[in-house]
Amino acid sequence: MEVISIIMVGIVIVGVTVFFMRPDKTTQLVGKAYKKHSRRIPTLLNLVFLPDKSTLSNEQKRLIASLTESEWEEWEELIVKVTAIANAFPSTFDEFLKECYPDIPKRNLYKEPSSKNSPIKTTLPNKIECLTLYELRTIESEPKDVWEKRNQDRIEASTLLNKCPEGGKDFIRLMQTSFVSSAEILRNKERIINKQRRFHECHIFDGWEKKQESYCSDIWNINKKYLPNNGRYTYMVPFQKPKIDGTFEVSKFKIWQFFNSSCSFFLQEEQTEQYKDMLKKIPEFANKKRFYYNSVYDGVYSFIEGTTNTLVEKPLIIFITSNSKNWSNDAFDYHYKHLRSRLDEDNYTWCNLNDIQSINENAVYKSVIIIDFISTNDEMKKNCAYVIEFFKQTIPFVCYYSMIKEYEENEFKKIIEDIKAKEKVKKIVPPKTIELEKKEKEPVLEDYMLQNRLFIKQQYERVIKHPFFSYMAITNSLIGEAQGASDIMPVWLTNHSTYKFRTKKNGSNKIAGSYSIDGGKSYTDLIMTGDSASFDDQVSYATLLFYRMGVIDQFLKNGRKAIDALNIGEYIRYH
């Protein structure tokens, strides 16, 4: 019995010893994984390097042991397959990872590229190394046509963003995220295109009003050269200017309206026989019983041709074929026939305003000349604004030519007043409104000076003036001691340094000053009875001053340029 007991005790001791000395299964699996699949263990444990086995926690050991040998082998195979997908569609695969696994850059095994400009293919292996077995399975399970569709979407989205850079940037900014997928970009394609269009429109409209104003100076000189006897009026045209947010703001641009004849339906009882006679002719023009000779239209054609020679490119010609008087299309066609024929001979592009939709709104025309037979100011402005708003992708310069101009009531009232004033002055010899300090009598003013007073008045009306300044400030800025005079005088005066003018205070019913034509060696006083706050009296004084100084012809020649320079410099616009 004792022997049996001893044997049993020995067996138990050996068994216990064997049990404690045999490695458990977890340890065996960890060891095996370390030998065969050490590259995958850092990914599994989200570590930078393979840790020493002795440092593993029980949880890390259980995680390693949880994968079967077939799963470890599958992992290795998936690395190869997914790498092949990445190589086939590198940019698309990189975008896919950013969309579906945005946390990869935060994983411990991830390594930042050495440069932001590193080729995508060189950065993908490290990203693939960071993917888990489950993630690799998901990626590899998708068929090739899915990847081809993703690739096609990425290319299309990239092309869209290249064509619409501002629209794309604005869309991505509004998404408030660092990454926007190609699919999301394509879903918002129209939104991006529309936004880009608005950016483009705002960009080309930026500063366009100033360029149009410069064009006006050029077109005025051309018209003066080819149609020196035509009438000319300048206007500010309101139009809807696009804003980036898709709304519009009201802006204004300057245009010249040139015209062969003029009339007005206002103040008929006060009109001269010439204006009354023109009113009688209007119904005859409408009924095709009266017409302008072809030579008149040839002059208009010369003006159009002159713009081509001077501004290099042929303008688009737009004919107005409707008005508030309900003229027939036949009437317009009848009057435009010869001019259209001349345009066709030289391959000018023209259309009727009513048919402007047939013109490609994206076509590039440097300038547009609008031809109207008879037009009110409201019709003229409306037509100009319509053309500019139609060509909002390219925005041509524009001017207006009317065979017959209709004056507004306020315009015609000034014309009547000037006519009456001219007749009144003719009867006064010498003019009683003129006083000289030396008590000399002013000689009879020459007819040409009186006749061109209207031109001087028209130029003074164009000045953009701050309400604080008196109208004398205009004259003082053109030829006097005002701040901008030194810049303005060279624009219109030859030997400008020889001319000087100083304003003087001489009572409430006087407009006074003194001028020099010898560089300031001597001055002559010029005092006129009048109201210094009256625009018309100041125009009369300026007319007389220019006449007495001997520079009126220079102002008639270059006065428009002088006023343009005065406005551009904003010398008396702000206080």
C-alpha positions as MATLAB code, in Angstrom:
seq = 'MEVISIIMVGIVIVGVTVFFMRPDKTTQLVGKAYKKHSRRIPTLLNLVFLPDKSTLSNEQKRLIASLTESEWEEWEELIVKVTAIANAFPSTFDEFLKECYPDIPKRNLYKEPSSKNSPIKTTLPNKIECLTLYELRTIESEPKDVWEKRNQDRIEASTLLNKCPEGGKDFIRLMQTSFVSSAEILRNKERIINKQRRFHECHIFDGWEKKQESYCSDIWNINKKYLPNNGRYTYMVPFQKPKIDGTFEVSKFKIWQFFNSSCSFFLQEEQTEQYKDMLKKIPEFANKKRFYYNSVYDGVYSFIEGTTNTLVEKPLIIFITSNSKNWSNDAFDYHYKHLRSRLDEDNYTWCNLNDIQSINENAVYKSVIIIDFISTNDEMKKNCAYVIEFFKQTIPFVCYYSMIKEYEENEFKKIIEDIKAKEKVKKIVPPKTIELEKKEKEPVLEDYMLQNRLFIKQQYERVIKHPFFSYMAITNSLIGEAQGASDIMPVWLTNHSTYKFRTKKNGSNKIAGSYSIDGGKSYTDLIMTGDSASFDDQVSYATLLFYRMGVIDQFLKNGRKAIDALNIGEYIRYH';
ca = [
       0.000    0.000    0.000;
       2.776    2.347    0.834;
       4.389    1.639   -2.545;
       1.110    2.376   -4.351;
       0.695    5.595   -2.418;
       4.187    6.682   -3.267;
       3.599    5.923   -6.963;
       0.322    7.916   -7.002;
       1.941   10.897   -5.380;
       4.705   10.790   -7.974;
       2.250   10.661  -10.830;
       0.381   13.713   -9.474;
       3.631   15.640   -9.048;
       4.738   14.825  -12.607;
       1.335   15.746  -13.990;
       1.273   19.060  -12.190;
       4.796   19.786  -13.343;
       3.961   18.970  -16.958;
       0.805   21.154  -16.788;
       2.638   24.227  -15.551;
       5.625   23.822  -17.890;
       3.553   23.462  -21.164;
       2.907   26.824  -22.949;
      -0.796   27.675  -23.252;
      -2.461   27.978  -26.670;
      -2.573   31.838  -26.697;
       1.150   32.025  -26.188;
       1.693   29.503  -28.979;
      -0.438   31.481  -31.418;
       1.270   34.752  -30.522;
       4.634   33.196  -31.051;
       3.624   31.757  -34.387;
       2.230   35.113  -35.530;
       5.461   36.834  -34.536;
       7.419   34.394  -36.697;
       5.250   34.489  -39.818;
       3.197   37.722  -39.764;
       5.159   40.304  -37.832;
       4.472   43.049  -40.433;
       0.737   42.931  -39.749;
       0.898   42.958  -35.929;
       1.583   46.782  -35.620;
      -1.480   47.436  -37.814;
      -3.593   45.104  -35.716;
      -2.444   46.748  -32.469;
      -2.330   50.314  -33.922;
       1.338   50.687  -32.994;
       4.248   52.275  -34.764;
       6.664   49.357  -34.334;
       6.447   45.651  -33.568;
       6.556   45.441  -29.743;
       8.612   42.953  -27.755;
       6.458   39.929  -26.851;
       7.266   40.350  -23.202;
       5.643   43.782  -23.204;
       2.325   42.612  -24.641;
      -0.737   42.964  -22.462;
      -3.190   40.105  -22.114;
      -5.641   42.019  -24.296;
      -3.041   42.459  -27.049;
      -2.163   38.740  -26.847;
      -5.812   37.741  -27.122;
      -6.217   40.089  -30.145;
      -3.251   38.515  -31.940;
      -4.410   34.999  -31.067;
      -7.928   35.708  -32.303;
      -6.822   35.499  -35.945;
      -6.531   32.080  -37.512;
      -3.663   31.163  -39.752;
      -5.945   31.347  -42.783;
      -6.940   34.892  -41.811;
      -3.307   35.941  -41.455;
      -2.646   34.511  -44.919;
      -5.791   36.185  -46.287;
      -4.496   39.493  -44.922;
      -1.260   39.094  -46.854;
      -3.149   38.240  -50.042;
      -5.491   41.214  -49.637;
      -2.526   43.553  -49.311;
      -1.394   42.432  -52.773;
      -4.883   42.681  -54.322;
      -5.702   46.082  -52.842;
      -2.268   47.367  -53.872;
      -3.124   46.327  -57.450;
      -6.362   48.364  -57.252;
      -4.445   51.340  -55.890;
      -1.898   51.113  -58.704;
      -4.680   50.953  -61.306;
      -6.538   53.988  -59.922;
      -4.068   55.874  -57.696;
      -5.815   59.256  -57.508;
      -9.251   57.690  -57.244;
      -8.060   55.251  -54.567;
      -6.477   58.062  -52.577;
      -9.721   60.056  -52.747;
     -11.674   56.943  -51.699;
      -9.522   56.529  -48.581;
     -10.025   60.194  -47.666;
     -13.780   59.773  -47.996;
     -14.273   56.348  -46.357;
     -11.351   56.161  -43.920;
     -10.609   59.762  -42.985;
      -8.930   58.703  -39.722;
      -5.938   57.027  -41.433;
      -3.662   60.056  -40.871;
      -4.370   59.696  -37.131;
      -3.280   56.046  -36.973;
       0.054   55.400  -35.319;
       1.529   53.499  -38.247;
       0.767   56.324  -40.688;
       3.729   58.359  -41.951;
       3.339   61.852  -43.362;
       4.694   62.262  -46.928;
       8.067   63.928  -47.110;
       6.534   66.680  -49.226;
       3.063   67.980  -50.033;
       3.994   67.481  -53.680;
       4.958   63.842  -53.245;
       3.460   61.665  -56.005;
       0.291   59.924  -54.850;
       1.646   56.493  -55.797;
       4.500   56.884  -53.319;
       2.112   57.665  -50.437;
      -0.358   54.816  -51.015;
       1.744   51.832  -49.726;
       1.935   53.336  -46.245;
      -1.813   54.036  -46.243;
      -2.533   50.459  -47.291;
      -0.290   49.198  -44.483;
      -2.562   51.067  -42.070;
      -5.701   49.248  -43.244;
      -7.115   46.446  -41.107;
      -8.161   43.027  -42.380;
     -11.838   43.984  -42.269;
     -11.176   47.216  -44.203;
      -9.148   45.403  -46.836;
     -11.950   42.858  -47.271;
     -14.451   45.674  -47.805;
     -12.287   47.417  -50.393;
     -11.408   44.279  -52.324;
     -15.031   43.079  -52.429;
     -16.098   45.866  -54.777;
     -16.055   44.919  -58.505;
     -13.856   46.637  -61.055;
     -16.704   48.531  -62.722;
     -17.383   50.332  -59.415;
     -13.804   51.536  -59.357;
     -14.024   52.560  -63.018;
     -17.180   54.587  -62.244;
     -15.444   56.253  -59.291;
     -12.500   57.066  -61.524;
     -14.765   58.545  -64.191;
     -16.570   60.672  -61.575;
     -13.262   61.923  -60.195;
     -12.052   62.947  -63.660;
     -15.347   64.683  -64.409;
     -15.333   66.476  -61.037;
     -11.709   67.535  -61.525;
     -12.525   68.896  -64.987;
     -15.476   70.804  -63.544;
     -13.341   72.376  -60.814;
     -10.701   73.385  -63.373;
     -13.353   75.075  -65.503;
     -15.078   76.640  -62.517;
     -12.273   77.426  -60.029;
     -14.038   80.203  -58.117;
     -17.387   78.427  -58.186;
     -15.764   75.216  -56.920;
     -13.820   76.941  -54.158;
     -16.920   78.755  -52.994;
     -18.938   75.524  -52.928;
     -16.246   73.679  -50.954;
     -15.985   76.626  -48.560;
     -19.714   76.508  -47.909;
     -19.505   72.759  -47.206;
     -17.289   73.643  -44.213;
     -15.168   70.509  -44.508;
     -11.612   69.790  -45.580;
     -12.685   67.117  -48.049;
     -15.577   66.978  -50.522;
     -16.023   63.844  -52.616;
     -16.263   63.843  -56.396;
     -19.774   62.419  -56.126;
     -20.827   65.349  -53.949;
     -19.228   67.815  -56.381;
     -21.091   66.274  -59.326;
     -24.366   66.319  -57.429;
     -23.905   70.088  -57.159;
     -22.641   70.607  -60.706;
     -25.271   73.162  -61.733;
     -24.788   75.087  -58.521;
     -21.030   75.316  -59.138;
     -21.499   76.317  -62.801;
     -24.015   79.020  -61.894;
     -21.727   80.326  -59.163;
     -18.808   80.444  -61.603;
     -20.954   82.315  -64.103;
     -21.770   84.914  -61.476;
     -18.087   85.229  -60.550;
     -17.254   85.715  -64.228;
     -19.975   88.308  -64.754;
     -18.931   90.254  -61.671;
     -15.294   90.093  -62.742;
     -15.858   91.459  -66.244;
     -18.240   94.126  -64.937;
     -15.626   95.223  -62.403;
     -14.377   98.582  -63.653;
     -16.313   98.278  -66.924;
     -18.116  101.578  -66.374;
     -14.770  103.407  -66.367;
     -13.710  101.637  -69.566;
     -17.026  102.546  -71.195;
     -16.395  106.164  -70.235;
     -12.997  106.040  -71.925;
     -14.641  104.493  -74.993;
     -17.059  107.429  -75.017;
     -14.133  109.812  -75.449;
     -12.855  107.785  -78.403;
     -16.253  107.479  -80.060;
     -16.896  111.210  -79.645;
     -13.714  112.039  -81.538;
     -14.638  109.575  -84.289;
     -18.123  111.021  -84.667;
     -16.764  114.551  -84.698;
     -14.389  113.566  -87.497;
     -16.906  111.792  -89.732;
     -20.132  113.607  -88.794;
     -19.004  117.025  -87.550;
     -22.427  118.597  -88.072;
     -24.346  115.957  -86.120;
     -25.801  116.593  -82.691;
     -24.255  114.949  -79.644;
     -25.628  114.372  -76.162;
     -24.201  112.304  -73.347;
     -26.242  110.389  -70.782;
     -25.861  108.107  -67.789;
     -27.753  104.858  -68.332;
     -28.955  102.852  -65.305;
     -28.641   99.078  -65.559;
     -28.789   95.941  -63.428;
     -25.233   95.035  -62.422;
     -24.811   91.421  -61.204;
     -23.437   90.630  -57.752;
     -21.635   87.467  -56.671;
     -24.523   86.358  -54.469;
     -26.826   86.221  -57.494;
     -28.612   89.500  -56.784;
     -28.259   92.758  -58.694;
     -27.415   96.329  -57.882;
     -28.262   99.424  -59.901;
     -25.245  101.017  -61.537;
     -24.859  103.559  -64.330;
     -22.697  103.844  -67.411;
     -22.051  106.718  -69.761;
     -23.074  106.699  -73.414;
     -22.995  109.144  -76.290;
     -26.130  109.611  -78.354;
     -25.392  111.045  -81.777;
     -28.181  112.253  -84.051;
     -28.868  113.742  -87.464;
     -32.005  115.733  -86.598;
     -33.919  116.615  -83.458;
     -37.402  117.521  -82.320;
     -39.572  117.765  -79.228;
     -43.252  117.276  -78.525;
     -42.980  119.631  -75.544;
     -43.385  123.422  -75.487;
     -44.750  123.408  -79.006;
     -46.160  126.924  -78.693;
     -42.660  128.263  -77.936;
     -40.794  126.388  -80.669;
     -39.007  127.992  -83.568;
     -40.314  127.393  -87.061;
     -37.494  124.927  -87.659;
     -38.582  122.680  -84.780;
     -42.266  123.038  -85.661;
     -41.500  122.004  -89.218;
     -39.655  118.902  -87.979;
     -42.674  117.810  -85.941;
     -44.828  117.979  -89.052;
     -42.441  115.629  -90.841;
     -42.601  112.815  -88.233;
     -45.914  111.297  -89.490;
     -44.576  111.462  -93.032;
     -41.494  109.465  -92.020;
     -43.773  106.931  -90.319;
     -45.915  106.566  -93.468;
     -42.871  106.297  -95.759;
     -43.855  109.529  -97.518;
     -40.641  111.220  -96.441;
     -37.103  109.858  -96.242;
     -33.462  110.812  -95.781;
     -31.277  110.701  -98.882;
     -28.844  107.800  -99.198;
     -25.989  110.255  -98.732;
     -27.168  110.817  -95.141;
     -26.960  107.095  -94.425;
     -23.605  106.953  -96.181;
     -22.406  109.429  -93.584;
     -23.623  107.128  -90.815;
     -21.849  104.251  -92.527;
     -18.626  106.304  -92.642;
     -18.931  106.826  -88.910;
     -19.361  103.069  -88.376;
     -16.407  102.371  -90.650;
     -14.418  104.987  -88.756;
     -14.940  103.126  -85.496;
     -13.609   99.987  -87.183;
     -10.492  101.751  -88.439;
      -9.819  103.412  -85.095;
     -10.848  100.680  -82.656;
      -9.545   97.814  -84.835;
     -12.537   95.438  -84.567;
     -15.849   95.672  -86.394;
     -18.756   96.582  -84.139;
     -22.033   94.708  -83.975;
     -24.812   96.880  -85.400;
     -28.226   96.606  -83.743;
     -31.274   98.222  -85.347;
     -34.265   99.370  -83.317;
     -37.502   98.344  -85.050;
     -40.110   99.319  -82.480;
     -41.074  102.415  -80.527;
     -43.846  103.911  -78.440;
     -45.412  105.425  -81.558;
     -46.181  101.954  -82.961;
     -44.410  102.391  -86.264;
     -44.729   99.411  -88.599;
     -41.842   97.054  -89.335;
     -42.174   98.075  -92.988;
     -41.471  101.684  -92.057;
     -38.260  100.762  -90.240;
     -37.157   98.399  -93.043;
     -37.851  101.150  -95.574;
     -35.603  103.657  -93.810;
     -32.838  101.190  -92.892;
     -32.639   99.496  -96.311;
     -29.711  101.431  -97.760;
     -27.586  101.357  -94.585;
     -28.151   97.619  -94.151;
     -27.116   97.085  -97.749;
     -23.850   98.954  -97.143;
     -23.195   96.870  -94.029;
     -23.820   93.625  -95.920;
     -21.391   94.660  -98.642;
     -18.560   94.855  -96.088;
     -19.647   91.841  -94.007;
     -20.691   93.697  -90.877;
     -22.799   91.695  -88.475;
     -26.155   93.297  -87.742;
     -29.491   92.318  -86.275;
     -32.709   93.864  -85.032;
     -33.005   94.324  -81.292;
     -36.172   92.204  -81.349;
     -34.117   89.341  -82.816;
     -31.124   89.668  -80.507;
     -31.853   86.238  -79.028;
     -30.560   84.776  -82.301;
     -27.123   86.183  -81.433;
     -24.948   84.013  -79.223;
     -24.845   85.859  -75.901;
     -21.313   84.524  -75.365;
     -20.098   85.852  -78.721;
     -17.369   88.435  -78.303;
     -18.099   91.872  -79.750;
     -15.753   94.680  -78.783;
     -18.441   97.294  -79.326;
     -22.080   97.707  -80.303;
     -23.560  100.618  -82.239;
     -27.314  100.892  -81.825;
     -29.132  102.519  -84.751;
     -32.543  104.018  -84.068;
     -34.712  106.100  -86.342;
     -36.545  108.153  -83.744;
     -36.056  107.771  -80.009;
     -36.975  109.285  -76.689;
     -34.402  109.352  -73.914;
     -36.260  106.656  -71.985;
     -36.347  104.373  -75.021;
     -32.676  105.028  -75.723;
     -31.627  104.212  -72.160;
     -33.830  101.132  -72.010;
     -32.371   99.778  -75.262;
     -28.784  100.394  -74.131;
     -29.346   98.674  -70.780;
     -31.027   95.708  -72.490;
     -28.053   95.180  -74.810;
     -25.517   95.341  -71.965;
     -27.528   92.999  -69.761;
     -27.914   90.554  -72.670;
     -24.168   90.411  -73.381;
     -23.315   90.037  -69.683;
     -20.711   87.353  -70.426;
     -18.590   89.625  -72.632;
     -19.944   93.191  -72.155;
     -19.216   95.230  -75.293;
     -18.896   98.998  -75.349;
     -21.969  100.761  -76.667;
     -23.012  104.002  -78.348;
     -26.316  105.169  -79.807;
     -27.149  106.799  -83.120;
     -30.610  108.259  -83.780;
     -31.706  109.675  -87.102;
     -34.105  111.845  -85.095;
     -33.649  112.637  -81.415;
     -36.594  113.576  -79.224;
     -35.686  116.031  -76.479;
     -37.153  115.699  -73.027;
     -39.097  118.649  -71.674;
     -36.287  119.878  -69.396;
     -33.714  119.558  -72.192;
     -35.859  121.407  -74.673;
     -36.695  124.090  -72.152;
     -32.982  124.899  -71.854;
     -32.652  124.987  -75.635;
     -35.564  127.421  -75.896;
     -34.054  129.549  -73.135;
     -30.702  129.647  -74.923;
     -32.362  130.605  -78.188;
     -34.208  133.431  -76.453;
     -31.073  134.534  -74.627;
     -29.144  134.611  -77.887;
     -31.800  136.747  -79.546;
     -31.837  139.043  -76.536;
     -28.067  139.491  -76.543;
     -28.108  140.318  -80.244;
     -30.333  143.309  -79.490;
     -28.029  144.665  -76.779;
     -24.993  146.541  -78.067;
     -22.890  146.624  -76.007;
     -24.187  144.037  -73.504;
     -25.441  145.936  -70.434;
     -24.501  143.058  -68.147;
     -20.789  143.612  -68.653;
     -18.809  146.078  -66.544;
     -15.128  146.727  -66.690;
     -13.220  148.326  -63.852;
     -11.656  150.736  -66.355;
     -15.165  151.754  -67.512;
     -14.367  150.609  -71.010;
     -17.290  149.461  -73.110;
     -17.267  145.792  -74.040;
     -17.214  145.391  -77.817;
     -19.999  143.531  -79.560;
     -19.525  139.809  -78.969;
     -18.760  137.856  -82.101;
     -21.492  135.609  -83.433;
     -19.407  132.487  -83.235;
     -18.900  133.015  -79.493;
     -22.633  133.389  -78.894;
     -23.462  130.410  -81.036;
     -21.109  128.194  -79.098;
     -22.303  129.265  -75.643;
     -24.619  126.241  -75.780;
     -21.620  123.933  -76.161;
     -19.913  125.464  -73.119;
     -23.131  125.107  -71.148;
     -23.465  121.464  -72.155;
     -19.934  120.778  -70.950;
     -20.497  122.510  -67.617;
     -23.676  120.419  -67.152;
     -21.568  117.271  -67.401;
     -19.406  118.169  -64.393;
     -19.826  115.919  -61.357;
     -19.780  118.558  -58.630;
     -20.175  118.410  -54.865;
     -23.151  120.570  -53.725;
     -20.742  122.567  -51.518;
     -18.924  124.092  -54.468;
     -20.229  127.055  -56.449;
     -20.321  126.838  -60.226;
     -17.370  129.219  -60.297;
     -15.365  126.246  -59.016;
     -15.692  124.687  -62.474;
     -14.090  127.660  -64.191;
     -11.500  127.951  -61.430;
     -10.569  124.274  -61.918;
     -10.333  124.656  -65.680;
      -8.126  127.734  -65.825;
      -7.743  129.232  -62.345;
      -6.081  128.612  -59.014;
      -8.038  125.531  -57.910;
      -6.159  122.434  -56.786;
      -6.747  120.503  -60.012;
      -6.141  123.365  -62.439;
      -2.464  122.501  -62.940;
      -3.546  119.030  -64.144;
      -6.542  120.130  -66.205;
      -5.102  123.132  -68.063;
      -2.558  121.102  -70.101;
      -5.414  118.903  -71.317;
      -7.065  121.680  -73.319;
      -4.692  124.662  -73.469;
      -1.567  125.114  -75.528;
       1.059  127.248  -73.777;
      -1.078  126.834  -70.681;
       1.500  128.467  -68.416;
       0.748  131.845  -69.987;
      -2.876  131.814  -68.825;
      -3.914  132.615  -65.257;
      -7.221  133.449  -63.622;
      -8.093  134.554  -60.084;
     -11.579  134.883  -58.623;
     -12.505  138.025  -56.717;
     -15.199  139.072  -54.273;
     -17.052  142.105  -55.608;
     -20.481  142.353  -53.989;
     -23.532  140.146  -53.994;
     -24.737  141.024  -57.500;
     -21.425  140.633  -59.246;
     -19.343  137.788  -60.627;
     -15.766  138.949  -60.650;
     -12.267  137.824  -61.388;
      -9.033  138.889  -63.031;
      -7.097  137.144  -65.777;
      -3.637  137.194  -67.261;
      -2.462  136.105  -70.688;
       1.220  136.873  -70.106;
       2.051  134.382  -67.380;
       0.950  136.639  -64.522;
       2.944  139.771  -65.395;
      -0.268  141.746  -65.698;
      -3.933  141.124  -64.891;
      -7.179  142.483  -66.315;
     -10.345  142.562  -64.230;
     -13.519  141.046  -65.613;
     -16.679  141.903  -63.655;
     -20.151  140.893  -64.733;
     -23.504  141.710  -63.199;
     -25.098  138.435  -62.184;
     -25.841  135.908  -59.476;
     -22.780  133.854  -58.533;
     -25.076  130.973  -57.484;
     -26.818  130.929  -60.875;
     -25.633  128.229  -63.243;
     -26.656  130.175  -66.363;
     -24.909  133.352  -65.148;
     -21.739  131.382  -64.422;
     -21.871  129.866  -67.935;
     -22.238  133.368  -69.377;
     -19.272  134.554  -67.323;
     -17.137  131.564  -68.396;
     -18.077  132.151  -72.033;
     -17.080  135.790  -71.791;
     -13.891  134.940  -69.881;
     -12.746  132.393  -72.473;
     -13.567  134.899  -75.207;
     -11.639  137.721  -73.547;
      -8.639  135.488  -72.819;
      -8.627  134.294  -76.424;
      -9.015  130.603  -75.536;
     -12.639  129.983  -76.512;
     -11.625  128.154  -79.692;
      -9.371  125.876  -77.665;
     -12.239  125.061  -75.316;
     -14.547  124.319  -78.235;
     -11.914  121.916  -79.525;
     -10.732  120.267  -76.306;
     -13.303  121.270  -73.687;
     -14.862  117.831  -73.589;
     -11.502  116.282  -72.746;
     -11.001  118.880  -70.049;
     -14.356  118.079  -68.427;
     -13.640  114.338  -68.701;
     -10.327  114.848  -66.918;
     -12.046  116.990  -64.286;
     -14.584  114.244  -63.583;
     -12.079  111.397  -63.635;
      -9.829  113.253  -61.207;
     -12.873  113.993  -59.024;
     -11.379  117.406  -58.250;
     -14.670  119.020  -57.241;
     -16.750  115.955  -56.609;
     -15.822  115.654  -52.946;
     -15.397  118.332  -50.304;
];
